[in-house]
Amino acid sequence: MSDFGNFSQIGDFGSLELQTLSCSPVVHSSIREPSRSELAYHPAQARVADSKKMVLRSEKRVDGLLRELRHKGSISLEELVKSLHTSPASVRRDLAKLEMKGLVRRTPGGATLVEPLLYEPFRYDSLFQNREQHRAAEKRRIGIAAAELIQENETVGFTAGTTTTHVARSLRNRHNIRVITNGVNIAMELSNCAGLRTFVTGGFVQWAGSFSLVGHAAVNFLADIYMDKVFVSVCGIDVLRGATVIESEEALTFRAMIRQAKKSIIVADSSKLGAVAPALVCPVSDIHMLITDTRASDKTVATFTERGIEVRRV
């Protein structure tokens, strides 16, 4: 039966209008006042609400704690208490939980980020150590800034490289992110992160210590993958000669990742700007953003911004 049919049962539209304008109270039998017992305070519900608030506060505190550690590498308990505006007991509890997850190591009076044990075989490899320590503070800052661009539910790519490794490390406490990488070490570092799904290309490692999977298997794997963003480590980036690396096989793999991404972001410290290596990855026209450090001069940065590349110095 239509609504107009219902109106006809109580009268014409004129009588309905009069009833609507009437000041007489209308009582609906289906609506009643809540009883005193229903309005009573429920301790159990209050405890649940308080518990949720505590969890949210704890998660926010842990995020801040990890952010401070990523910036500095190691930090004192006093500094954490001051920066997080919380009690020493709360910070100690958070550090204990993070240590159980393998993310930090507590030290006397503070904490430090854990360097994964997968690098233990390279402890006395001077070439590897030189690459790791070169502009380490700048790479850490670049990694943090780059990771902040990544949103939940995105698929992101990381080429092998020391700077992209720092970006990936900054995701270890994040959730609902899919990671594509040809970096064996990056995959290992993220493999125990419950909030991330990590996919590794096939391929072979061309030279010791590079951790970079290259070859037909890697390129073929990437042909069926689409990414929202890809973060690329390079040996050099020049406005005329583009982004370059040393090995041609690696350049082909990096190029395949860039081709499959909506947005390509170069992460490189300022010593790489203007440098040129033998193998071309891509021209600067394929690059959307460059994240570098504050040592990059205004003149150098201008050469990239003039080509339509967004440059961030951190």
BELGIVEN-V154919 format. One line per field, one symbol per residue. ss: DSSP state (@ for helix, = for strand, . for the rest). psi: psi as a letter, one per 30 degrees, with the letter a starting at -180 (. if undefined). burial: b if it has 9 or more other ideal C-beta (glycine too) atoms within 8 Angstrom, else e. A space follows every 50 residues. Layout:
ss=???
psi=???
burial=???
This chain:
ss=..@@@@@@@@..@@@@@@@@@..............@@@@...@@@@@@@@ @@@@@@@@@@@@@@@@@@@@@@.===@@@@@@@@...@@@@@@@@@@@@@ ...====..====...@@@@@@...@@@@@@@@..@@@@@@@@@@@@... ....====...@@@@@@@@.......=====.=@@@@@@@.....===== ...==......===.@@@@@@@....======...===...====..@@@ @@@@@@@@@.=======..@@@=.....====.@@@..====.....@@@ @@@@@....====.
psi=kleeeeeffgaaeeeeeeeefkfkkkkkffklkkleefflkjeeeeeeee eeeeeeeeeeeeeeeeeeeeefellleeeeeeefhaleeeeeeeeeeeee fgelkkljgbllkkjkfffefgegjeeeeeeefjheeeeeeeeeeefffk lkglkkkjlkleefeeeeefffgllhkkkklgjeeeeeeffgjffkjkkk laaljekkffgjklaeeeeeeffgkkkekkkkklflkkfefaklaekeee eeeeeeeefgkekkjkjklfffkflklekkellfffkekkkalffkleee eefeefggkkkkk.
burial=eeeeebbeeeeeeebbeeeeeeeeeeeeeeeeeeeeeeeeeeeeebeeee eeeeeeebeebbbbbbbbbbeeebbebebbbeebeeeeebbbebbbbbbe eebbeeeeebbbbeeeeebeebeebeebbebbebeeebbbbbbbbbbeeb eeebbbbbbbbbbbbbbbbbbbbbeebbbbbbbbbbbbbbeebeebebbb bbbebbeebbbbbbbebbbebbeebebbbbbbbbebbbeeebbbbebebb bbbbbbbbebbebbbbbbbbebbebebebbbbebeebebbbbbeebeeeb bebbbebebebbeb
